[in-house]
Amino acid sequence: VLHCRAFFKGEYMYYVYMLRCKDNSLYTGITTDIRRRYQEHLNQGKKSAKYTRVHGVLQIEAYWSCQDRRVASQLEYWLKTLDKSQKEQIIFDNHYISVYLQEKIDIAVYKRQYDFISHKVMIK
């Protein structure tokens, strides 16, 4: 199993991600290793979130990197305040993250990642 754990100035890089569940709902979470965390959700074991154990996971829809846990937690919090249609717009076009969140957080510190996924493609 390949791990995706990046380092920044001796610290772990943090990722905020959105998963599509089998019932078409979206789950938002935070991790230092996107591949490991995705596998934990897929395996539905003790390390997966209760939500994803109940709803099942289809794929990662979007994820962003940032430099520390505090900053990642802020993005996770604000994404969770959005309604589903707003989250869907962000998944489709990252420009909408600025539309919905620029007044809340410093959008410039988050980088949308596309290296492991593209829209509607799962990490294997």
Accessible surface in RSA format (square Angstrom, percent):
REM  Atomic radii and reference values for relative SASA: ProtOr
REM  Chains: A
REM  Algorithm: Lee & Richards
REM  Probe-radius: 1.40
REM  Slices: 20
REM RES _ NUM      All-atoms   Total-Side   Main-Chain    Non-polar    All polar
REM                ABS   REL    ABS   REL    ABS   REL    ABS   REL    ABS   REL
RES VAL A   1   150.35  98.9  78.45  71.0  71.90 173.3  89.50  77.8  60.85 165.0
RES LEU A   2   136.68  76.1 129.61  92.7   7.07  17.8 130.87  91.9   5.81  15.6
RES HIS A   3   111.16  60.8  81.22  56.5  29.94  76.6  57.89  59.7  53.27  62.0
RES CYS A   4    16.80  12.7  11.73  13.1   5.06  11.9   5.47  13.9  11.33  12.2
RES ARG A   5    98.67  41.4  77.39  39.5  21.28  50.7  19.04  26.0  79.63  48.3
RES ALA A   6    36.07  33.2  28.44  43.9   7.62  17.3  35.49  50.0   0.57   1.5
RES PHE A   7   133.21  66.6 104.68  64.8  28.52  74.2 104.85  63.6  28.36  81.2
RES PHE A   8    57.43  28.7  54.83  34.0   2.60   6.8  57.43  34.8   0.00   0.0
RES LYS A   9   177.14  86.4 132.16  81.1  44.98 107.1  97.26  87.5  79.88  85.1
RES GLY A  10    73.83  91.0   0.00   N/A  73.83  91.0  37.51 102.9  36.32  81.3
RES GLU A  11   113.56  65.2 110.18  83.4   3.38   8.0  30.64  59.3  82.92  67.7
RES TYR A  12    82.74  38.6  80.07  45.6   2.68   7.0  49.57  37.2  33.18  40.9
RES MET A  13    33.96  17.6  33.96  22.5   0.00   0.0  32.88  28.0   1.08   1.4
RES TYR A  14    38.60  18.0  38.60  22.0   0.00   0.0  10.27   7.7  28.33  34.9
RES TYR A  15    11.18   5.2  11.18   6.4   0.00   0.0   3.70   2.8   7.48   9.2
RES VAL A  16     0.20   0.1   0.20   0.2   0.00   0.0   0.20   0.2   0.00   0.0
RES TYR A  17     3.04   1.4   3.04   1.7   0.00   0.0   1.72   1.3   1.31   1.6
RES MET A  18     0.00   0.0   0.00   0.0   0.00   0.0   0.00   0.0   0.00   0.0
RES LEU A  19     0.37   0.2   0.37   0.3   0.00   0.0   0.37   0.3   0.00   0.0
RES ARG A  20    11.00   4.6  11.00   5.6   0.00   0.0   7.50  10.2   3.51   2.1
RES CYS A  21     0.00   0.0   0.00   0.0   0.00   0.0   0.00   0.0   0.00   0.0
RES LYS A  22   138.91  67.8 110.20  67.6  28.71  68.4  58.53  52.7  80.38  85.6
RES ASP A  23    81.88  57.4  48.85  48.6  33.03  78.1  46.12 108.6  35.75  35.7
RES ASN A  24    79.00  54.5  77.78  75.2   1.23   3.0  27.07  65.2  51.93  50.2
RES SER A  25    22.08  18.7  20.16  26.9   1.92   4.4  21.89  46.6   0.19   0.3
RES LEU A  26    18.56  10.3   1.95   1.4  16.61  41.8   1.95   1.4  16.61  44.7
RES TYR A  27    36.43  17.0  33.98  19.3   2.45   6.4  18.81  14.1  17.61  21.7
RES THR A  28     3.94   2.8   0.54   0.6   3.40   8.1   0.43   0.6   3.51   5.3
RES GLY A  29     2.74   3.4   0.00   N/A   2.74   3.4   2.74   7.5   0.00   0.0
RES ILE A  30    29.45  16.8  16.01  11.9  13.44  32.4  16.01  11.5  13.44  36.5
RES THR A  31     8.07   5.7   0.52   0.5   7.55  18.0   7.55  10.1   0.52   0.8
RES THR A  32    19.75  14.0  17.68  17.9   2.07   4.9  11.61  15.6   8.15  12.3
RES ASP A  33     2.98   2.1   2.98   3.0   0.00   0.0   0.00   0.0   2.98   3.0
RES ILE A  34     1.19   0.7   1.19   0.9   0.00   0.0   1.19   0.9   0.00   0.0
RES ARG A  35    46.12  19.4  45.35  23.1   0.77   1.8   5.41   7.4  40.71  24.7
RES ARG A  36    69.50  29.2  67.95  34.6   1.55   3.7  39.46  53.9  30.04  18.2
RES ARG A  37    38.56  16.2  38.56  19.7   0.00   0.0   7.80  10.7  30.76  18.6
RES TYR A  38     3.37   1.6   1.73   1.0   1.64   4.3   2.27   1.7   1.09   1.3
RES GLN A  39    66.74  37.3  66.74  48.8   0.00   0.0  22.24  47.3  44.50  33.7
RES GLU A  40    24.84  14.3  21.57  16.3   3.27   7.8  16.20  31.3   8.65   7.1
RES HIS A  41     0.09   0.1   0.00   0.0   0.09   0.2   0.00   0.0   0.09   0.1
RES LEU A  42    69.65  38.8  46.94  33.6  22.72  57.1  48.34  34.0  21.31  57.3
RES ASN A  43   110.56  76.2  81.71  79.0  28.86  69.5  26.59  64.0  83.97  81.2
RES GLN A  44    75.86  42.4  60.68  44.3  15.18  36.1  13.12  27.9  62.74  47.6
RES GLY A  45    34.97  43.1   0.00   N/A  34.97  43.1  34.77  95.4   0.19   0.4
RES LYS A  46   206.10 100.5 174.35 107.0  31.75  75.6 121.96 109.8  84.14  89.6
RES LYS A  47   152.51  74.4 137.54  84.4  14.97  35.7  89.80  80.8  62.72  66.8
RES SER A  48     6.43   5.4   0.00   0.0   6.43  14.8   0.00   0.0   6.43   9.0
RES ALA A  49    18.30  16.8   9.90  15.3   8.39  19.1  18.30  25.8   0.00   0.0
RES LYS A  50   153.23  74.8 147.04  90.2   6.19  14.7  90.02  81.0  63.21  67.3
RES TYR A  51    80.57  37.6  73.20  41.6   7.38  19.2  66.72  50.1  13.85  17.1
RES THR A  52     0.00   0.0   0.00   0.0   0.00   0.0   0.00   0.0   0.00   0.0
RES ARG A  53    93.22  39.1  76.12  38.8  17.10  40.7  24.81  33.9  68.41  41.5
RES VAL A  54   107.71  70.9  74.70  67.6  33.01  79.5  80.88  70.3  26.83  72.8
RES HIS A  55    52.99  29.0  43.70  30.4   9.29  23.8  34.61  35.7  18.38  21.4
RES GLY A  56     4.20   5.2   0.00   N/A   4.20   5.2   3.35   9.2   0.85   1.9
RES VAL A  57     8.65   5.7   0.04   0.0   8.62  20.8   0.04   0.0   8.62  23.4
RES LEU A  58    75.36  42.0  73.24  52.4   2.12   5.3  74.54  52.4   0.82   2.2
RES GLN A  59    22.16  12.4  22.16  16.2   0.00   0.0   0.31   0.7  21.85  16.6
RES ILE A  60     0.17   0.1   0.00   0.0   0.17   0.4   0.00   0.0   0.17   0.5
RES GLU A  61     1.27   0.7   0.00   0.0   1.27   3.0   0.00   0.0   1.27   1.0
RES ALA A  62     0.04   0.0   0.00   0.0   0.04   0.1   0.04   0.1   0.00   0.0
RES TYR A  63     0.95   0.4   0.95   0.5   0.00   0.0   0.55   0.4   0.39   0.5
RES TRP A  64     1.93   0.8   1.87   0.9   0.06   0.1   1.87   1.0   0.06   0.1
RES SER A  65    11.01   9.3   9.84  13.1   1.17   2.7   2.77   5.9   8.24  11.5
RES CYS A  66     3.31   2.5   0.19   0.2   3.12   7.3   3.13   7.9   0.18   0.2
RES GLN A  67    91.97  51.4  87.45  63.9   4.52  10.8  17.25  36.7  74.72  56.7
RES ASP A  68    57.17  40.0  56.35  56.1   0.82   1.9  30.78  72.4  26.38  26.3
RES ARG A  69   135.04  56.7 132.91  67.8   2.13   5.1  46.13  63.0  88.91  53.9
RES ARG A  70   155.92  65.5 144.83  73.8  11.09  26.4  80.78 110.4  75.14  45.5
RES VAL A  71    16.41  10.8  16.41  14.9   0.00   0.0  16.41  14.3   0.00   0.0
RES ALA A  72     0.00   0.0   0.00   0.0   0.00   0.0   0.00   0.0   0.00   0.0
RES SER A  73    42.02  35.5  37.69  50.3   4.33  10.0  28.70  61.1  13.32  18.7
RES GLN A  74    67.89  38.0  64.62  47.2   3.26   7.8  21.41  45.6  46.48  35.3
RES LEU A  75     0.00   0.0   0.00   0.0   0.00   0.0   0.00   0.0   0.00   0.0
RES GLU A  76    28.46  16.3  28.46  21.5   0.00   0.0   2.73   5.3  25.74  21.0
RES TYR A  77   128.47  60.0 124.71  71.0   3.76   9.8  87.37  65.7  41.10  50.7
RES TRP A  78    64.80  26.0  64.80  31.4   0.00   0.0  54.73  29.2  10.07  16.3
RES LEU A  79     0.00   0.0   0.00   0.0   0.00   0.0   0.00   0.0   0.00   0.0
RES LYS A  80   105.33  51.4  83.37  51.2  21.96  52.3  48.78  43.9  56.55  60.2
RES THR A  81    73.78  52.5  36.94  37.4  36.84  87.8  40.23  54.0  33.55  50.7
RES LEU A  82    19.10  10.6  11.64   8.3   7.47  18.8  12.07   8.5   7.04  18.9
RES ASP A  83    80.31  56.3  69.79  69.5  10.52  24.9  45.32 106.7  34.99  34.9
RES LYS A  84    84.45  41.2  77.33  47.5   7.11  16.9  64.03  57.6  20.42  21.8
RES SER A  85    71.99  60.8  64.45  86.0   7.54  17.4  50.44 107.4  21.55  30.2
RES GLN A  86    45.48  25.4  45.48  33.2   0.00   0.0   5.81  12.4  39.67  30.1
RES LYS A  87    26.15  12.8  26.15  16.0   0.00   0.0   0.87   0.8  25.28  26.9
RES GLU A  88    48.51  27.9  44.58  33.7   3.93   9.4  30.80  59.6  17.71  14.5
RES GLN A  89    67.31  37.6  63.75  46.6   3.56   8.5  24.12  51.3  43.19  32.8
RES ILE A  90     0.00   0.0   0.00   0.0   0.00   0.0   0.00   0.0   0.00   0.0
RES ILE A  91     4.22   2.4   0.92   0.7   3.31   8.0   0.92   0.7   3.31   9.0
RES PHE A  92   163.01  81.6 138.98  86.1  24.03  62.5 139.58  84.6  23.43  67.0
RES ASP A  93    59.15  41.4  54.21  54.0   4.94  11.7  11.71  27.6  47.44  47.3
RES ASN A  94    42.05  29.0  36.91  35.7   5.15  12.4  11.33  27.3  30.72  29.7
RES HIS A  95   111.62  61.0  98.85  68.7  12.76  32.7  73.03  75.3  38.58  44.9
RES TYR A  96    65.96  30.8  65.96  37.5   0.00   0.0  22.62  17.0  43.35  53.4
RES ILE A  97     3.63   2.1   3.63   2.7   0.00   0.0   3.63   2.6   0.00   0.0
RES SER A  98    33.87  28.6  33.81  45.1   0.06   0.1  14.14  30.1  19.73  27.6
RES VAL A  99    75.34  49.6  50.28  45.5  25.06  60.4  54.68  47.5  20.66  56.0
RES TYR A 100    53.65  25.0  36.82  21.0  16.83  43.8  27.04  20.3  26.61  32.8
RES LEU A 101     0.77   0.4   0.77   0.6   0.00   0.0   0.77   0.5   0.00   0.0
RES GLN A 102   109.84  61.4  88.57  64.7  21.27  50.6  15.24  32.4  94.60  71.7
RES GLU A 103   155.13  89.1 119.84  90.7  35.29  84.0  53.62 103.7 101.51  82.9
RES LYS A 104   106.68  52.0  76.83  47.1  29.85  71.1  29.92  26.9  76.76  81.8
RES ILE A 105    18.23  10.4   4.62   3.4  13.61  32.8  15.19  10.9   3.04   8.3
RES ASP A 106    90.97  63.7  75.22  74.9  15.75  37.3  39.92  93.9  51.05  50.9
RES ILE A 107    31.24  17.8  28.04  20.9   3.21   7.7  28.04  20.2   3.21   8.7
RES ALA A 108    93.06  85.6  53.45  82.5  39.61  90.1  65.13  91.7  27.93  74.0
RES VAL A 109    66.78  43.9  50.01  45.3  16.77  40.4  58.26  50.6   8.52  23.1
RES TYR A 110    19.84   9.3   2.28   1.3  17.56  45.7   1.97   1.5  17.87  22.0
RES LYS A 111   135.89  66.3 132.61  81.4   3.29   7.8  89.40  80.5  46.49  49.5
RES ARG A 112    25.08  10.5  14.29   7.3  10.79  25.7   5.76   7.9  19.32  11.7
RES GLN A 113    27.85  15.6  26.35  19.3   1.50   3.6   1.92   4.1  25.93  19.7
RES TYR A 114   130.25  60.8 112.03  63.7  18.22  47.4  96.11  72.2  34.14  42.1
RES ASP A 115   104.20  73.0  62.90  62.6  41.30  97.7  46.87 110.3  57.33  57.2
RES PHE A 116    56.54  28.3  35.24  21.8  21.30  55.4  40.36  24.5  16.19  46.3
RES ILE A 117    10.07   5.7   4.17   3.1   5.90  14.2   8.44   6.1   1.63   4.4
RES SER A 118    59.66  50.4  55.99  74.7   3.67   8.5  45.52  96.9  14.15  19.8
RES HIS A 119    83.98  45.9  62.73  43.6  21.25  54.4  55.70  57.4  28.28  32.9
RES LYS A 120   108.73  53.0  89.83  55.1  18.90  45.0  67.05  60.3  41.68  44.4
RES VAL A 121    73.43  48.3  70.52  63.8   2.91   7.0  73.43  63.8   0.00   0.0
RES MET A 122    87.66  45.4  77.90  51.6   9.76  23.2  65.01  55.3  22.65  30.0
RES ILE A 123    12.52   7.1   4.87   3.6   7.65  18.4   7.92   5.7   4.60  12.5
RES LYS A 124   202.45  98.8 145.92  89.5  56.53 134.6 119.57 107.6  82.88  88.3
END  Absolute sums over single chains surface
CHAIN  1 A     7105.3       5792.1       1313.2       3914.5       3190.8
END  Absolute sums over all chains
TOTAL          7105.3       5792.1       1313.2       3914.5       3190.8
